[in-house]
Amino acid sequence: MTNLAQQHLSYRAAFALVVKRDLTIALRHKDDIINPLLFFIIVVTLFPLGIGPEANTLSRIAPGIIWVAALLATLLSLDRLFKSDHADGSLEQMLLSPHPIFILVLAKIVAHWLITGLPLIIIAPLLAVLLHLHEQSYAALMLTLLLGTPVLSLLGAIGVALTVGIKKGGVLLSLLVLPLYIPVLIFATSAIDTAALSLPYSGQLAIIAALFFGSLTLAPFAVGAALKVSTN
Amino acid sequence: MSLILSEQLAPLISAKQLTCIREDRILFEQLSLTICAGDIIQVEGPNGAGKTSLLRILAGLSQPFEGEVYFQDQAITHCRELFHQNLLYLGHLPGVKGEMSAIENLTFNLALHGLETDQVEDDLAQVNLLGFEDSLASHLSAGQHRRIALARLLNTKAPIWILDEPFTAIDKQGVQNLEQLFLDHAEQGGCVILTTHQDLTLAAKRMKKISLTYRLY
């Protein structure tokens, strides 16, 4: 009988390994970070030019503009999540690693959020000034983005995992993912609007938080299963 | 179609009644095989005969239409973690990231499979990549990518090696070194399953063959 290899595996080490790798790649291939951010900035700045600089109109539509732009910027960046790994064979190696797939998938999603979600959150208050967002709405804007953008990455990952094996899956990806984004959009903009009226918005925030924790616990498993099907 | 390759040892990996269907075409059906420690097996056949499909099924990447793959008499779907710790699979694609250097690629690949990473420089030197450790992989050639992937063979403890076209883009000297590596691995109680269209010098002595034929229906 041969000696079988069986070593102790650390979930935390595997998680840190994949996050570090994806961040290294993104920092060397800066398009991944700059493209969605630039898209976000351009879309938001085009609205005052198209609609006119009237403060009342702009502050009325500001939450919607910022959130729709953030949503589309995330959608634009989703493709990178698994596509290049699938194209060069690293995805196969991840599926064949002894670590549970959901840990590796969760690490990739966290890295994706750090690359695309976090820059959006940092730049959002500056763009909100441009759109004359109500002063009392800033906290709500930041909180909804902080809770909402991870949901976009998590749900989007399911769509990417399902379409990664398809040559031209771009349209299919939008059709799959956008309907799932709608609840986040509705509750986030509603929370910001409520905050503008100086009313409590903790209800909407609680629902977004529920969406966040729900997708955080369930999405990695769905993504793992979808990846197995896609590489079959 | 059934073949038993060696009977004297407990099988490392075995398959029972495998059937694979792709695009409504049966690639192979009722294929059973038993692979023991010390076996070097070449899967051969024309393009499209199902060599890669068979290897992917054995590695657990694809599901067979019918049948089951066993790792030491346990279905691989039931002992995923243990099986993957004992498996090294290299596919058509080397799994090397262009944005990372040779050494980073190898370190990541080893760590991903829970292996030690303190000898990576020696490993790269052994596959003739001395001096290229810190070059970004996108600046290296296809053969050098393949060598980065193959460097994992030097460090792994896994007894089962499943290699899909490992000699692609590798020069003659490299092929000889690899053949010697396979022999040593088999001597030490491992098994190697590979596909290649090259004539190997170790063929006559040690190699066993599985021949797949191209079927039209």
Interface residues (C-beta under 8 A of the other chain):
Chain A: M1 T2 N3 L4 A5 Q6 Q7 L9 A13 A14 L17 V18 R21 T24 I25 R28 H29 A87 D88 G89 S90 E92 Q93 M94 L95 L96 S97 P98 H99 P100 T231 N232
Chain B: A10 L12 A37 A59 G60 L61 S62 Q63 E81 L82 H84 Q85 N86 L87 Y89 G91 H92 L93 P94 G95 V96 K97 G98 E99 M100 E104 F108 N109 A111 L112 H113 G114 L136 T156 K157 A158 P159 G189 G190
